[in-house]
Amino acid sequence: MYAQRNEIKGNQASLPKIRLQFSLMRMVLKSGVLGWLLVILIWSIAAALSDPQFLPSPLVVWQGALDLSKDGSLFTFMGASFLRVIIGWTLGNLIAIPIGLLIGRFSALRVLLDPIINFVRFIPPLAFITLFMLWFGIGEQSKIFLIMYATFFIVIINTITGVLFVEEDKIRSARSMGASEVQIMFHVIIPASLPYIFTGAKLAMGSSFMAIVGAEMVAANEGIGYMIWNARLYFKTDWIFVGLVILGLMGFVMDRVLTLFGKFALKRYNVVKK
């Protein structure tokens, strides 16, 4: 009997340790570390079986990043691309969201502008690079306008969709209590549409990065796109991979920042599902 009691006490004492181990395992799985380790493993094996000039290994790419960091050029390129994306993406959202709300709310505007939107939005941003350079010059303006274009249509379509999905009962209830059209817009339609608007803004961030790479490859002397395009002249495949990894990291960080902003600043509107 005494031995059994000691065994039970020992099992009870080990329970917190087991729970801690399971918690740590759950945290590791949620962090995505295992997925990244798997990607690096597959990449390393593929690089070992191929020509380094065509597929450099993760270690070679890391060394390339260190080489580019020595004179600060890598951070200069990152800063240039990041600043262009933030400015163009922000301006695109500021223009697209109010227009989308109006189009979604008023059917006359929707009938008038919907065909134009659904025509122009299928023209890729990269197709406008030459025209934007002609209209706005080869400076920062053409690149920012290109990112605004890439952002505009994704955000406006999501905004219109959000407005159209607002329940009519909510609008009738607000109107029956004497709310004006302006009050209905700000207190009913916008809060109900925010999840759609937020999703559109996140999707537009990805399009913004795609647009800036194309613009920097054609008309820029700094930026990640310029670095990737310039690396081909010296057949520096490792620099190309550095650019790809940096773009992914920049986009990943921006996505996480937007998600945290939605989770805390817009928590009451439930824009981020837990």
MODELLER restraints for C-alpha pairs under 7 A, 6 or more apart:
rsr = mdl.restraints
at = mdl.atoms
rsr.add(forms.Gaussian(group=physical.xy_distance, feature=features.Distance(at['CA:43:A'], at['CA:57:A']), mean=6.85, stdev=0.5))
rsr.add(forms.Gaussian(group=physical.xy_distance, feature=features.Distance(at['CA:44:A'], at['CA:57:A']), mean=5.47, stdev=0.5))
rsr.add(forms.Gaussian(group=physical.xy_distance, feature=features.Distance(at['CA:44:A'], at['CA:58:A']), mean=6.46, stdev=0.5))
rsr.add(forms.Gaussian(group=physical.xy_distance, feature=features.Distance(at['CA:47:A'], at['CA:55:A']), mean=5.42, stdev=0.5))
rsr.add(forms.Gaussian(group=physical.xy_distance, feature=features.Distance(at['CA:47:A'], at['CA:56:A']), mean=5.82, stdev=0.5))
rsr.add(forms.Gaussian(group=physical.xy_distance, feature=features.Distance(at['CA:47:A'], at['CA:57:A']), mean=5.13, stdev=0.5))
rsr.add(forms.Gaussian(group=physical.xy_distance, feature=features.Distance(at['CA:53:A'], at['CA:237:A']), mean=6.19, stdev=0.5))
rsr.add(forms.Gaussian(group=physical.xy_distance, feature=features.Distance(at['CA:54:A'], at['CA:237:A']), mean=6.64, stdev=0.5))
rsr.add(forms.Gaussian(group=physical.xy_distance, feature=features.Distance(at['CA:56:A'], at['CA:237:A']), mean=6.93, stdev=0.5))
rsr.add(forms.Gaussian(group=physical.xy_distance, feature=features.Distance(at['CA:56:A'], at['CA:238:A']), mean=5.95, stdev=0.5))
rsr.add(forms.Gaussian(group=physical.xy_distance, feature=features.Distance(at['CA:60:A'], at['CA:238:A']), mean=6.54, stdev=0.5))
rsr.add(forms.Gaussian(group=physical.xy_distance, feature=features.Distance(at['CA:61:A'], at['CA:238:A']), mean=4.89, stdev=0.5))
rsr.add(forms.Gaussian(group=physical.xy_distance, feature=features.Distance(at['CA:61:A'], at['CA:239:A']), mean=7.00, stdev=0.5))
rsr.add(forms.Gaussian(group=physical.xy_distance, feature=features.Distance(at['CA:61:A'], at['CA:241:A']), mean=6.45, stdev=0.5))
rsr.add(forms.Gaussian(group=physical.xy_distance, feature=features.Distance(at['CA:61:A'], at['CA:242:A']), mean=6.01, stdev=0.5))
rsr.add(forms.Gaussian(group=physical.xy_distance, feature=features.Distance(at['CA:64:A'], at['CA:238:A']), mean=5.83, stdev=0.5))
rsr.add(forms.Gaussian(group=physical.xy_distance, feature=features.Distance(at['CA:64:A'], at['CA:239:A']), mean=5.90, stdev=0.5))
rsr.add(forms.Gaussian(group=physical.xy_distance, feature=features.Distance(at['CA:64:A'], at['CA:242:A']), mean=6.96, stdev=0.5))
rsr.add(forms.Gaussian(group=physical.xy_distance, feature=features.Distance(at['CA:65:A'], at['CA:242:A']), mean=5.96, stdev=0.5))
rsr.add(forms.Gaussian(group=physical.xy_distance, feature=features.Distance(at['CA:68:A'], at['CA:74:A']), mean=5.32, stdev=0.5))
rsr.add(forms.Gaussian(group=physical.xy_distance, feature=features.Distance(at['CA:69:A'], at['CA:75:A']), mean=6.89, stdev=0.5))
rsr.add(forms.Gaussian(group=physical.xy_distance, feature=features.Distance(at['CA:77:A'], at['CA:222:A']), mean=5.46, stdev=0.5))
rsr.add(forms.Gaussian(group=physical.xy_distance, feature=features.Distance(at['CA:77:A'], at['CA:223:A']), mean=3.89, stdev=0.5))
rsr.add(forms.Gaussian(group=physical.xy_distance, feature=features.Distance(at['CA:77:A'], at['CA:224:A']), mean=5.29, stdev=0.5))
rsr.add(forms.Gaussian(group=physical.xy_distance, feature=features.Distance(at['CA:78:A'], at['CA:223:A']), mean=6.11, stdev=0.5))
rsr.add(forms.Gaussian(group=physical.xy_distance, feature=features.Distance(at['CA:78:A'], at['CA:224:A']), mean=6.09, stdev=0.5))
rsr.add(forms.Gaussian(group=physical.xy_distance, feature=features.Distance(at['CA:80:A'], at['CA:222:A']), mean=6.75, stdev=0.5))
rsr.add(forms.Gaussian(group=physical.xy_distance, feature=features.Distance(at['CA:80:A'], at['CA:223:A']), mean=5.28, stdev=0.5))
rsr.add(forms.Gaussian(group=physical.xy_distance, feature=features.Distance(at['CA:81:A'], at['CA:223:A']), mean=4.98, stdev=0.5))
rsr.add(forms.Gaussian(group=physical.xy_distance, feature=features.Distance(at['CA:81:A'], at['CA:224:A']), mean=6.24, stdev=0.5))
rsr.add(forms.Gaussian(group=physical.xy_distance, feature=features.Distance(at['CA:84:A'], at['CA:144:A']), mean=5.95, stdev=0.5))
rsr.add(forms.Gaussian(group=physical.xy_distance, feature=features.Distance(at['CA:85:A'], at['CA:147:A']), mean=6.61, stdev=0.5))
rsr.add(forms.Gaussian(group=physical.xy_distance, feature=features.Distance(at['CA:85:A'], at['CA:208:A']), mean=6.04, stdev=0.5))
rsr.add(forms.Gaussian(group=physical.xy_distance, feature=features.Distance(at['CA:85:A'], at['CA:209:A']), mean=6.61, stdev=0.5))
rsr.add(forms.Gaussian(group=physical.xy_distance, feature=features.Distance(at['CA:85:A'], at['CA:212:A']), mean=6.92, stdev=0.5))
rsr.add(forms.Gaussian(group=physical.xy_distance, feature=features.Distance(at['CA:87:A'], at['CA:144:A']), mean=6.82, stdev=0.5))
rsr.add(forms.Gaussian(group=physical.xy_distance, feature=features.Distance(at['CA:88:A'], at['CA:144:A']), mean=4.68, stdev=0.5))
rsr.add(forms.Gaussian(group=physical.xy_distance, feature=features.Distance(at['CA:88:A'], at['CA:145:A']), mean=6.50, stdev=0.5))
rsr.add(forms.Gaussian(group=physical.xy_distance, feature=features.Distance(at['CA:88:A'], at['CA:147:A']), mean=4.97, stdev=0.5))
rsr.add(forms.Gaussian(group=physical.xy_distance, feature=features.Distance(at['CA:88:A'], at['CA:148:A']), mean=4.76, stdev=0.5))
rsr.add(forms.Gaussian(group=physical.xy_distance, feature=features.Distance(at['CA:89:A'], at['CA:147:A']), mean=6.22, stdev=0.5))
rsr.add(forms.Gaussian(group=physical.xy_distance, feature=features.Distance(at['CA:89:A'], at['CA:148:A']), mean=5.75, stdev=0.5))
rsr.add(forms.Gaussian(group=physical.xy_distance, feature=features.Distance(at['CA:89:A'], at['CA:151:A']), mean=5.91, stdev=0.5))
rsr.add(forms.Gaussian(group=physical.xy_distance, feature=features.Distance(at['CA:89:A'], at['CA:205:A']), mean=6.72, stdev=0.5))
rsr.add(forms.Gaussian(group=physical.xy_distance, feature=features.Distance(at['CA:89:A'], at['CA:208:A']), mean=6.57, stdev=0.5))
rsr.add(forms.Gaussian(group=physical.xy_distance, feature=features.Distance(at['CA:91:A'], at['CA:148:A']), mean=6.39, stdev=0.5))
rsr.add(forms.Gaussian(group=physical.xy_distance, feature=features.Distance(at['CA:92:A'], at['CA:148:A']), mean=4.36, stdev=0.5))
rsr.add(forms.Gaussian(group=physical.xy_distance, feature=features.Distance(at['CA:92:A'], at['CA:149:A']), mean=6.95, stdev=0.5))
rsr.add(forms.Gaussian(group=physical.xy_distance, feature=features.Distance(at['CA:92:A'], at['CA:151:A']), mean=5.38, stdev=0.5))
rsr.add(forms.Gaussian(group=physical.xy_distance, feature=features.Distance(at['CA:92:A'], at['CA:152:A']), mean=5.03, stdev=0.5))
rsr.add(forms.Gaussian(group=physical.xy_distance, feature=features.Distance(at['CA:93:A'], at['CA:151:A']), mean=6.87, stdev=0.5))
rsr.add(forms.Gaussian(group=physical.xy_distance, feature=features.Distance(at['CA:93:A'], at['CA:152:A']), mean=6.51, stdev=0.5))
rsr.add(forms.Gaussian(group=physical.xy_distance, feature=features.Distance(at['CA:93:A'], at['CA:155:A']), mean=6.59, stdev=0.5))
rsr.add(forms.Gaussian(group=physical.xy_distance, feature=features.Distance(at['CA:93:A'], at['CA:201:A']), mean=6.99, stdev=0.5))
rsr.add(forms.Gaussian(group=physical.xy_distance, feature=features.Distance(at['CA:96:A'], at['CA:152:A']), mean=5.30, stdev=0.5))
rsr.add(forms.Gaussian(group=physical.xy_distance, feature=features.Distance(at['CA:96:A'], at['CA:155:A']), mean=6.01, stdev=0.5))
rsr.add(forms.Gaussian(group=physical.xy_distance, feature=features.Distance(at['CA:96:A'], at['CA:156:A']), mean=4.95, stdev=0.5))
rsr.add(forms.Gaussian(group=physical.xy_distance, feature=features.Distance(at['CA:97:A'], at['CA:155:A']), mean=6.66, stdev=0.5))
rsr.add(forms.Gaussian(group=physical.xy_distance, feature=features.Distance(at['CA:97:A'], at['CA:156:A']), mean=5.93, stdev=0.5))
rsr.add(forms.Gaussian(group=physical.xy_distance, feature=features.Distance(at['CA:97:A'], at['CA:159:A']), mean=6.28, stdev=0.5))
rsr.add(forms.Gaussian(group=physical.xy_distance, feature=features.Distance(at['CA:100:A'], at['CA:156:A']), mean=4.72, stdev=0.5))
rsr.add(forms.Gaussian(group=physical.xy_distance, feature=features.Distance(at['CA:100:A'], at['CA:157:A']), mean=6.94, stdev=0.5))
rsr.add(forms.Gaussian(group=physical.xy_distance, feature=features.Distance(at['CA:100:A'], at['CA:159:A']), mean=5.19, stdev=0.5))
rsr.add(forms.Gaussian(group=physical.xy_distance, feature=features.Distance(at['CA:100:A'], at['CA:160:A']), mean=5.02, stdev=0.5))
rsr.add(forms.Gaussian(group=physical.xy_distance, feature=features.Distance(at['CA:101:A'], at['CA:159:A']), mean=6.23, stdev=0.5))
rsr.add(forms.Gaussian(group=physical.xy_distance, feature=features.Distance(at['CA:101:A'], at['CA:160:A']), mean=6.10, stdev=0.5))
rsr.add(forms.Gaussian(group=physical.xy_distance, feature=features.Distance(at['CA:101:A'], at['CA:163:A']), mean=6.53, stdev=0.5))
rsr.add(forms.Gaussian(group=physical.xy_distance, feature=features.Distance(at['CA:103:A'], at['CA:109:A']), mean=5.24, stdev=0.5))
rsr.add(forms.Gaussian(group=physical.xy_distance, feature=features.Distance(at['CA:103:A'], at['CA:110:A']), mean=4.96, stdev=0.5))
rsr.add(forms.Gaussian(group=physical.xy_distance, feature=features.Distance(at['CA:103:A'], at['CA:160:A']), mean=6.53, stdev=0.5))
rsr.add(forms.Gaussian(group=physical.xy_distance, feature=features.Distance(at['CA:104:A'], at['CA:110:A']), mean=6.53, stdev=0.5))
rsr.add(forms.Gaussian(group=physical.xy_distance, feature=features.Distance(at['CA:104:A'], at['CA:160:A']), mean=4.49, stdev=0.5))
rsr.add(forms.Gaussian(group=physical.xy_distance, feature=features.Distance(at['CA:104:A'], at['CA:163:A']), mean=5.31, stdev=0.5))
rsr.add(forms.Gaussian(group=physical.xy_distance, feature=features.Distance(at['CA:104:A'], at['CA:164:A']), mean=5.93, stdev=0.5))
rsr.add(forms.Gaussian(group=physical.xy_distance, feature=features.Distance(at['CA:105:A'], at['CA:163:A']), mean=6.49, stdev=0.5))
rsr.add(forms.Gaussian(group=physical.xy_distance, feature=features.Distance(at['CA:121:A'], at['CA:153:A']), mean=5.93, stdev=0.5))
rsr.add(forms.Gaussian(group=physical.xy_distance, feature=features.Distance(at['CA:125:A'], at['CA:146:A']), mean=6.33, stdev=0.5))
rsr.add(forms.Gaussian(group=physical.xy_distance, feature=features.Distance(at['CA:125:A'], at['CA:149:A']), mean=6.61, stdev=0.5))
rsr.add(forms.Gaussian(group=physical.xy_distance, feature=features.Distance(at['CA:125:A'], at['CA:150:A']), mean=5.77, stdev=0.5))
rsr.add(forms.Gaussian(group=physical.xy_distance, feature=features.Distance(at['CA:125:A'], at['CA:211:A']), mean=6.32, stdev=0.5))
rsr.add(forms.Gaussian(group=physical.xy_distance, feature=features.Distance(at['CA:126:A'], at['CA:211:A']), mean=6.47, stdev=0.5))
rsr.add(forms.Gaussian(group=physical.xy_distance, feature=features.Distance(at['CA:126:A'], at['CA:214:A']), mean=6.37, stdev=0.5))
rsr.add(forms.Gaussian(group=physical.xy_distance, feature=features.Distance(at['CA:129:A'], at['CA:215:A']), mean=6.45, stdev=0.5))
rsr.add(forms.Gaussian(group=physical.xy_distance, feature=features.Distance(at['CA:132:A'], at['CA:142:A']), mean=5.20, stdev=0.5))
rsr.add(forms.Gaussian(group=physical.xy_distance, feature=features.Distance(at['CA:133:A'], at['CA:142:A']), mean=5.53, stdev=0.5))
rsr.add(forms.Gaussian(group=physical.xy_distance, feature=features.Distance(at['CA:136:A'], at['CA:142:A']), mean=5.15, stdev=0.5))
rsr.add(forms.Gaussian(group=physical.xy_distance, feature=features.Distance(at['CA:138:A'], at['CA:219:A']), mean=6.15, stdev=0.5))
rsr.add(forms.Gaussian(group=physical.xy_distance, feature=features.Distance(at['CA:143:A'], at['CA:212:A']), mean=6.63, stdev=0.5))
rsr.add(forms.Gaussian(group=physical.xy_distance, feature=features.Distance(at['CA:143:A'], at['CA:215:A']), mean=6.03, stdev=0.5))
rsr.add(forms.Gaussian(group=physical.xy_distance, feature=features.Distance(at['CA:146:A'], at['CA:211:A']), mean=6.64, stdev=0.5))
rsr.add(forms.Gaussian(group=physical.xy_distance, feature=features.Distance(at['CA:147:A'], at['CA:208:A']), mean=5.12, stdev=0.5))
rsr.add(forms.Gaussian(group=physical.xy_distance, feature=features.Distance(at['CA:147:A'], at['CA:211:A']), mean=5.87, stdev=0.5))
rsr.add(forms.Gaussian(group=physical.xy_distance, feature=features.Distance(at['CA:147:A'], at['CA:212:A']), mean=6.53, stdev=0.5))
rsr.add(forms.Gaussian(group=physical.xy_distance, feature=features.Distance(at['CA:150:A'], at['CA:204:A']), mean=6.95, stdev=0.5))
rsr.add(forms.Gaussian(group=physical.xy_distance, feature=features.Distance(at['CA:150:A'], at['CA:207:A']), mean=5.82, stdev=0.5))
rsr.add(forms.Gaussian(group=physical.xy_distance, feature=features.Distance(at['CA:150:A'], at['CA:208:A']), mean=5.82, stdev=0.5))
rsr.add(forms.Gaussian(group=physical.xy_distance, feature=features.Distance(at['CA:150:A'], at['CA:211:A']), mean=6.65, stdev=0.5))
rsr.add(forms.Gaussian(group=physical.xy_distance, feature=features.Distance(at['CA:151:A'], at['CA:204:A']), mean=4.80, stdev=0.5))
rsr.add(forms.Gaussian(group=physical.xy_distance, feature=features.Distance(at['CA:151:A'], at['CA:207:A']), mean=6.67, stdev=0.5))
rsr.add(forms.Gaussian(group=physical.xy_distance, feature=features.Distance(at['CA:151:A'], at['CA:208:A']), mean=6.26, stdev=0.5))
rsr.add(forms.Gaussian(group=physical.xy_distance, feature=features.Distance(at['CA:154:A'], at['CA:200:A']), mean=5.81, stdev=0.5))
rsr.add(forms.Gaussian(group=physical.xy_distance, feature=features.Distance(at['CA:154:A'], at['CA:204:A']), mean=5.85, stdev=0.5))
rsr.add(forms.Gaussian(group=physical.xy_distance, feature=features.Distance(at['CA:155:A'], at['CA:197:A']), mean=6.47, stdev=0.5))
rsr.add(forms.Gaussian(group=physical.xy_distance, feature=features.Distance(at['CA:155:A'], at['CA:200:A']), mean=4.58, stdev=0.5))
rsr.add(forms.Gaussian(group=physical.xy_distance, feature=features.Distance(at['CA:155:A'], at['CA:201:A']), mean=5.75, stdev=0.5))
rsr.add(forms.Gaussian(group=physical.xy_distance, feature=features.Distance(at['CA:155:A'], at['CA:204:A']), mean=6.63, stdev=0.5))
rsr.add(forms.Gaussian(group=physical.xy_distance, feature=features.Distance(at['CA:158:A'], at['CA:196:A']), mean=5.49, stdev=0.5))
rsr.add(forms.Gaussian(group=physical.xy_distance, feature=features.Distance(at['CA:158:A'], at['CA:197:A']), mean=5.78, stdev=0.5))
rsr.add(forms.Gaussian(group=physical.xy_distance, feature=features.Distance(at['CA:158:A'], at['CA:200:A']), mean=5.30, stdev=0.5))
rsr.add(forms.Gaussian(group=physical.xy_distance, feature=features.Distance(at['CA:159:A'], at['CA:193:A']), mean=6.74, stdev=0.5))
rsr.add(forms.Gaussian(group=physical.xy_distance, feature=features.Distance(at['CA:159:A'], at['CA:196:A']), mean=6.03, stdev=0.5))
rsr.add(forms.Gaussian(group=physical.xy_distance, feature=features.Distance(at['CA:159:A'], at['CA:197:A']), mean=5.03, stdev=0.5))
rsr.add(forms.Gaussian(group=physical.xy_distance, feature=features.Distance(at['CA:162:A'], at['CA:193:A']), mean=4.40, stdev=0.5))
rsr.add(forms.Gaussian(group=physical.xy_distance, feature=features.Distance(at['CA:162:A'], at['CA:196:A']), mean=5.15, stdev=0.5))
rsr.add(forms.Gaussian(group=physical.xy_distance, feature=features.Distance(at['CA:163:A'], at['CA:189:A']), mean=6.21, stdev=0.5))
rsr.add(forms.Gaussian(group=physical.xy_distance, feature=features.Distance(at['CA:163:A'], at['CA:193:A']), mean=5.53, stdev=0.5))
rsr.add(forms.Gaussian(group=physical.xy_distance, feature=features.Distance(at['CA:166:A'], at['CA:189:A']), mean=6.49, stdev=0.5))
rsr.add(forms.Gaussian(group=physical.xy_distance, feature=features.Distance(at['CA:166:A'], at['CA:192:A']), mean=6.18, stdev=0.5))
rsr.add(forms.Gaussian(group=physical.xy_distance, feature=features.Distance(at['CA:171:A'], at['CA:184:A']), mean=6.74, stdev=0.5))
rsr.add(forms.Gaussian(group=physical.xy_distance, feature=features.Distance(at['CA:171:A'], at['CA:188:A']), mean=6.88, stdev=0.5))
rsr.add(forms.Gaussian(group=physical.xy_distance, feature=features.Distance(at['CA:174:A'], at['CA:184:A']), mean=6.59, stdev=0.5))
rsr.add(forms.Gaussian(group=physical.xy_distance, feature=features.Distance(at['CA:191:A'], at['CA:269:A']), mean=6.33, stdev=0.5))
rsr.add(forms.Gaussian(group=physical.xy_distance, feature=features.Distance(at['CA:194:A'], at['CA:269:A']), mean=6.89, stdev=0.5))
rsr.add(forms.Gaussian(group=physical.xy_distance, feature=features.Distance(at['CA:194:A'], at['CA:271:A']), mean=6.60, stdev=0.5))
rsr.add(forms.Gaussian(group=physical.xy_distance, feature=features.Distance(at['CA:195:A'], at['CA:270:A']), mean=6.93, stdev=0.5))
rsr.add(forms.Gaussian(group=physical.xy_distance, feature=features.Distance(at['CA:195:A'], at['CA:271:A']), mean=4.29, stdev=0.5))
rsr.add(forms.Gaussian(group=physical.xy_distance, feature=features.Distance(at['CA:198:A'], at['CA:271:A']), mean=6.69, stdev=0.5))
rsr.add(forms.Gaussian(group=physical.xy_distance, feature=features.Distance(at['CA:202:A'], at['CA:255:A']), mean=6.72, stdev=0.5))
rsr.add(forms.Gaussian(group=physical.xy_distance, feature=features.Distance(at['CA:206:A'], at['CA:251:A']), mean=6.94, stdev=0.5))
rsr.add(forms.Gaussian(group=physical.xy_distance, feature=features.Distance(at['CA:213:A'], at['CA:224:A']), mean=6.83, stdev=0.5))
rsr.add(forms.Gaussian(group=physical.xy_distance, feature=features.Distance(at['CA:213:A'], at['CA:225:A']), mean=4.24, stdev=0.5))
rsr.add(forms.Gaussian(group=physical.xy_distance, feature=features.Distance(at['CA:214:A'], at['CA:225:A']), mean=6.63, stdev=0.5))
rsr.add(forms.Gaussian(group=physical.xy_distance, feature=features.Distance(at['CA:216:A'], at['CA:223:A']), mean=6.36, stdev=0.5))
rsr.add(forms.Gaussian(group=physical.xy_distance, feature=features.Distance(at['CA:216:A'], at['CA:225:A']), mean=4.81, stdev=0.5))
rsr.add(forms.Gaussian(group=physical.xy_distance, feature=features.Distance(at['CA:216:A'], at['CA:226:A']), mean=5.03, stdev=0.5))
rsr.add(forms.Gaussian(group=physical.xy_distance, feature=features.Distance(at['CA:217:A'], at['CA:225:A']), mean=5.08, stdev=0.5))
rsr.add(forms.Gaussian(group=physical.xy_distance, feature=features.Distance(at['CA:217:A'], at['CA:226:A']), mean=4.82, stdev=0.5))
rsr.add(forms.Gaussian(group=physical.xy_distance, feature=features.Distance(at['CA:217:A'], at['CA:229:A']), mean=5.54, stdev=0.5))
rsr.add(forms.Gaussian(group=physical.xy_distance, feature=features.Distance(at['CA:220:A'], at['CA:226:A']), mean=6.17, stdev=0.5))
rsr.add(forms.Gaussian(group=physical.xy_distance, feature=features.Distance(at['CA:224:A'], at['CA:243:A']), mean=5.82, stdev=0.5))
rsr.add(forms.Gaussian(group=physical.xy_distance, feature=features.Distance(at['CA:228:A'], at['CA:239:A']), mean=6.77, stdev=0.5))
rsr.add(forms.Gaussian(group=physical.xy_distance, feature=features.Distance(at['CA:228:A'], at['CA:240:A']), mean=4.88, stdev=0.5))
rsr.add(forms.Gaussian(group=physical.xy_distance, feature=features.Distance(at['CA:228:A'], at['CA:243:A']), mean=5.96, stdev=0.5))
rsr.add(forms.Gaussian(group=physical.xy_distance, feature=features.Distance(at['CA:231:A'], at['CA:239:A']), mean=6.16, stdev=0.5))
rsr.add(forms.Gaussian(group=physical.xy_distance, feature=features.Distance(at['CA:231:A'], at['CA:240:A']), mean=6.26, stdev=0.5))
rsr.add(forms.Gaussian(group=physical.xy_distance, feature=features.Distance(at['CA:259:A'], at['CA:272:A']), mean=6.90, stdev=0.5))
rsr.add(forms.Gaussian(group=physical.xy_distance, feature=features.Distance(at['CA:262:A'], at['CA:271:A']), mean=6.04, stdev=0.5))
rsr.add(forms.Gaussian(group=physical.xy_distance, feature=features.Distance(at['CA:262:A'], at['CA:272:A']), mean=6.05, stdev=0.5))
rsr.add(forms.Gaussian(group=physical.xy_distance, feature=features.Distance(at['CA:263:A'], at['CA:272:A']), mean=5.59, stdev=0.5))
